[in-house]
Amino acid sequence: MKILCINPNGSIEVTDAIEEVCRKYALPNTEVEVKYIKEAPPGIESYRDAAVSEKYLLERFEGWKEKYDGFIIACHSDIGVDLLRELTDKLVMGIGEASMLFALPLGHKFSILSLRRKKFLKRKIW
């Protein structure tokens, strides 16, 4: 089995860490390749960041979809998961969805911790 794990942001450091985890936990008969979107923002911190990332993800996916048996989106916001599911019948899994589905039977509550928070402009509502 050949899986593509996609880091939808432009951080090579994050991508390297993702690749280390993929190599550590992949089954022996599973080949995992890790790619990132170098033109994307270094982190996905806003809807704009997500939209920019999805634009480049969509462009590249046409070249990737026939080469792999499944896809992992390695961003807890699951950027592009629904988009890719629309474009292929192959498995597309986001780490956000996967972690939440795993947490549900373990207890009645769970939390999501984030590294950063985008500062949004405060607007006056009339």
LOPA-501762 format. One line per field, with one value per residue (C-alpha): residue number from 1; x, y, z; residue in one letter. Coordinates in steps of 0.001 Angstrom, whole numbers. Layout:
<rs>
num = c(NUM,...)
u = c(X,...)
v = c(Y,...)
w = c(Z,...)
residuo = c(a,...)
</rs>
This chain:
<rs>
num = c(1,2,3,4,5,6,7,8,9,10,11,12,13,14,15,16,17,18,19,20,21,22,23,24,25,26,27,28,29,30,31,32,33,34,35,36,37,38,39,40,41,42,43,44,45,46,47,48,49,50,51,52,53,54,55,56,57,58,59,60,61,62,63,64,65,66,67,68,69,70,71,72,73,74,75,76,77,78,79,80,81,82,83,84,85,86,87,88,89,90,91,92,93,94,95,96,97,98,99,100,101,102,103,104,105,106,107,108,109,110,111,112,113,114,115,116,117,118,119,120,121,122,123,124,125,126)
u = c(0,1244,-49,580,621,135,1149,-988,1204,4554,6693,9483,10181,6627,6811,10017,8341,5306,7560,9356,6041,4803,7974,7813,4212,3696,3162,6065,4200,3048,5029,4374,5467,5177,4757,4067,2755,5755,3729,1177,1428,3800,798,-2956,-4253,-7199,-9804,-7585,-4627,-6871,-8146,-4617,-3517,-6534,-5819,-2348,-3557,-6168,-3544,-1205,-3788,-4518,-935,-1016,-4384,-3442,-54,-1313,-3792,-4863,-4242,-3744,-4131,-1740,-3424,-5844,-8140,-8513,-7805,-9000,-10317,-13818,-12380,-10147,-12942,-14957,-12111,-11318,-12922,-9756,-9476,-8858,-8374,-7759,-5896,-8464,-11386,-9392,-8365,-11899,-13407,-10796,-11539,-15339,-15607,-12952,-15004,-17774,-15470,-12281,-10319,-8327,-5138,-3677,-179,-1200,-4201,-4676,-5574,-8728,-9720,-12454,-15223,-17794,-21310,-23862)
v = c(0,3479,6449,10149,12225,15894,18785,21578,24368,25670,24633,22180,21809,20652,18382,16773,16069,14571,12374,11090,10044,8433,6375,5318,4075,2835,-891,-2769,-3283,350,2961,6502,9563,13008,16215,19818,22868,25208,28128,27863,29914,28478,27771,27544,30220,31723,31038,32923,30665,27641,28968,29642,26178,24505,26320,24782,21428,21264,22060,19299,16619,15893,14683,12705,10957,8032,7383,6561,4205,6710,10183,11758,15478,16271,19420,19346,21735,19017,21512,20064,16743,17219,18644,15617,13200,14774,14139,10492,7284,6455,6930,10529,10978,14146,13962,16248,13991,10870,12168,13276,9954,8182,10418,10051,6554,7328,9847,12395,15388,16217,19378,20667,22556,24894,26302,29796,31951,34453,37908,39051,42638,43866,45462,47844,46605,49330)
w = c(0,-862,1139,602,3772,2917,5142,3647,5017,3817,6780,5994,9737,10401,7365,8640,12006,10250,8136,11238,12821,9587,9231,12881,12812,9239,8853,7251,3959,3774,1894,3129,1230,2829,840,1726,-120,-158,-1582,1247,4458,7087,9313,8816,11182,9313,6643,4180,4987,4457,1116,-160,930,-717,-3995,-4232,-2894,-5665,-8322,-7142,-6359,-10022,-10372,-7129,-7110,-9373,-7713,-4197,-2557,99,1467,4881,5489,8331,9619,12518,10643,7965,5191,1885,3202,1782,-1435,-2029,-1109,-3913,-6379,-5595,-4392,-2458,1293,2384,6131,8080,11378,12999,12178,13043,16463,17326,16265,18382,21399,21339,22840,25463,27391,27271,26624,24783,24020,21099,21875,19288,18912,17818,17423,14620,15844,14157,13658,15940,13957,15199,14546,13984)
residuo = c(m,k,i,l,c,i,n,p,n,g,s,i,e,v,t,d,a,i,e,e,v,c,r,k,y,a,l,p,n,t,e,v,e,v,k,y,i,k,e,a,p,p,g,i,e,s,y,r,d,a,a,v,s,e,k,y,l,l,e,r,f,e,g,w,k,e,k,y,d,g,f,i,i,a,c,h,s,d,i,g,v,d,l,l,r,e,l,t,d,k,l,v,m,g,i,g,e,a,s,m,l,f,a,l,p,l,g,h,k,f,s,i,l,s,l,r,r,k,k,f,l,k,r,k,i,w)
</rs>
